[in-house]
Amino acid sequence: MTDTHGVWMTQQTKDRLLAELAELSAPQDVSGGEDISDQQARQARIHQIHDLLAVAVVGQDPPDDGVAEPGMVLTVRYSDGDTETFLLGVRDDDQSGLEVYSPQSPLGMAITGARPGEERTYQVPSGANVTVTLLDAVPYGLHQTQHPA
């Protein structure tokens, strides 16, 4: 899930993960009767958050070179003509209205490394192939100054 080069995330994502970690790490009320599977799930999530934070690259924008990579706000056009703008990064609940796709998602893996005008195809869980064309790739910080919340 993580790679040795780091995982790009916003400061808001890091703050949310730290808050979740604090909540998960707080002493548990043993009278609540948390069963072993709940304890294991909590421990697994704690380890997952630790792993993410250990390799986090927080808010450092990638170069403004138009190449699709984590930390970039991408605009793509699907083969049916629809367009979508989203952040390629760690999924989070609050990104100023932007949808967030993980670099490990089918779309994220397909579009990473693309330059404007390049067409990429990826497979969705139903087995269908989807074709997208990268229209624009802007660093998240630059996008935020151009499109304030």
C-alpha positions as CSV (number, residue, x, y, z in Angstrom):
1,M,0.0,0.0,0.0
2,T,2.9,2.3,0.6
3,D,6.0,2.7,-1.4
4,T,9.6,3.5,-0.4
5,H,9.4,6.9,-2.1
6,G,6.7,8.2,0.2
7,V,3.0,8.7,0.2
8,W,1.8,12.2,-0.7
9,M,-0.9,13.7,1.6
10,T,-2.3,17.1,2.6
11,Q,-1.7,18.5,6.0
12,Q,-5.5,18.0,6.6
13,T,-5.1,14.3,5.9
14,K,-2.2,14.0,8.3
15,D,-4.1,15.8,11.0
16,R,-7.1,13.5,10.5
17,L,-4.9,10.4,10.7
18,L,-3.2,11.7,13.8
19,A,-6.5,12.3,15.5
20,E,-7.8,8.9,14.5
21,L,-4.5,7.3,15.8
22,A,-5.0,9.1,19.2
23,E,-8.5,7.9,19.4
24,L,-7.6,4.3,18.5
25,S,-4.6,4.4,20.9
26,A,-6.6,5.7,23.9
27,P,-7.2,3.2,26.7
28,Q,-10.2,1.1,25.9
29,D,-13.1,0.6,28.4
30,V,-12.8,-3.2,29.0
31,S,-16.3,-3.3,30.5
32,G,-17.6,-2.6,27.0
33,G,-16.9,-6.1,26.0
34,E,-14.8,-5.5,22.9
35,D,-14.3,-8.9,21.3
36,I,-11.0,-10.2,20.0
37,S,-11.9,-9.4,16.3
38,D,-12.6,-5.7,17.3
39,Q,-9.3,-5.6,19.1
40,Q,-7.5,-7.1,16.1
41,A,-9.2,-4.6,13.7
42,R,-8.2,-1.7,15.9
43,Q,-4.6,-2.9,16.1
44,A,-4.5,-3.4,12.3
45,R,-5.8,0.1,11.7
46,I,-3.2,1.5,14.2
47,H,-0.4,-0.2,12.3
48,Q,-1.8,0.9,8.9
49,I,-1.8,4.6,10.1
50,H,1.7,4.2,11.6
51,D,2.9,2.8,8.2
52,L,1.3,5.7,6.3
53,L,2.7,8.4,8.6
54,A,6.2,6.8,8.5
55,V,6.4,7.5,4.7
56,A,4.2,10.6,4.5
57,V,5.2,13.4,2.3
58,V,3.0,16.2,3.7
59,G,1.9,19.0,1.4
60,Q,5.1,19.2,-0.6
61,D,3.9,19.9,-4.1
62,P,5.4,17.9,-6.9
63,P,7.0,19.9,-9.8
64,D,4.6,21.9,-12.0
65,D,5.6,19.9,-15.1
66,G,2.1,18.7,-16.1
67,V,2.9,15.0,-15.3
68,A,0.2,13.1,-13.4
69,E,1.6,12.0,-10.0
70,P,0.5,12.0,-6.4
71,G,0.0,15.6,-5.1
72,M,-1.4,16.8,-8.4
73,V,-5.0,17.9,-9.2
74,L,-5.9,16.1,-12.4
75,T,-8.5,16.8,-15.0
76,V,-9.4,13.9,-17.2
77,R,-11.9,13.3,-20.0
78,Y,-13.6,10.0,-20.3
79,S,-14.4,8.4,-23.6
80,D,-18.1,9.3,-23.2
81,G,-17.0,13.0,-23.1
82,D,-17.5,13.5,-19.3
83,T,-14.7,15.3,-17.5
84,E,-13.6,15.0,-13.9
85,T,-11.2,16.9,-11.7
86,F,-9.7,15.1,-8.7
87,L,-6.7,15.0,-6.4
88,L,-4.3,12.0,-6.8
89,G,-3.3,11.3,-3.2
90,V,-4.4,9.7,0.1
91,R,-8.1,9.5,0.4
92,D,-9.6,12.0,2.8
93,D,-13.0,13.3,3.8
94,D,-12.3,17.0,3.3
95,Q,-10.4,18.2,0.2
96,S,-12.2,21.4,-0.6
97,G,-14.8,19.5,-2.6
98,L,-12.3,17.6,-4.6
99,E,-12.7,13.9,-5.2
100,V,-9.6,12.0,-4.2
101,Y,-8.2,8.9,-5.9
102,S,-5.5,6.8,-4.5
103,P,-2.4,6.2,-6.7
104,Q,-3.1,2.5,-6.1
105,S,-6.7,2.7,-7.5
106,P,-7.2,1.4,-11.0
107,L,-7.6,5.0,-12.3
108,G,-4.6,6.2,-10.2
109,M,-2.3,3.4,-11.5
110,A,-3.4,4.0,-15.1
111,I,-3.0,7.8,-15.1
112,T,0.2,8.1,-13.1
113,G,3.0,9.3,-15.4
114,A,0.7,10.6,-18.1
115,R,1.1,14.0,-19.7
116,P,-1.7,16.2,-21.0
117,G,-3.2,14.7,-24.2
118,E,-2.2,11.1,-23.3
119,E,-4.8,8.5,-23.3
120,R,-4.8,5.7,-20.8
121,T,-7.1,2.6,-20.3
122,Y,-7.8,0.8,-17.1
123,Q,-10.1,-2.0,-16.0
124,V,-12.9,-1.3,-13.4
125,P,-14.1,-4.0,-11.0
126,S,-16.9,-5.1,-13.3
127,G,-14.2,-6.1,-15.9
128,A,-15.0,-3.3,-18.3
129,N,-12.2,-1.2,-19.8
130,V,-12.4,2.6,-19.3
131,T,-10.4,5.0,-21.4
132,V,-9.4,8.5,-20.1
133,T,-7.4,11.3,-21.5
134,L,-5.4,13.6,-19.2
135,L,-6.3,17.2,-19.9
136,D,-4.4,19.0,-17.1
137,A,-2.2,18.2,-14.1
138,V,-1.6,21.0,-11.5
139,P,0.2,20.7,-8.2
140,Y,-2.4,20.7,-5.3
141,G,-1.0,23.9,-3.7
142,L,-1.2,25.8,-7.0
143,H,-4.7,24.5,-7.6
144,Q,-5.7,25.7,-4.1
145,T,-4.4,29.3,-4.8
146,Q,-6.3,29.3,-8.1
147,H,-9.5,27.8,-6.7
148,P,-9.8,28.9,-3.0
149,A,-12.4,27.0,-1.0
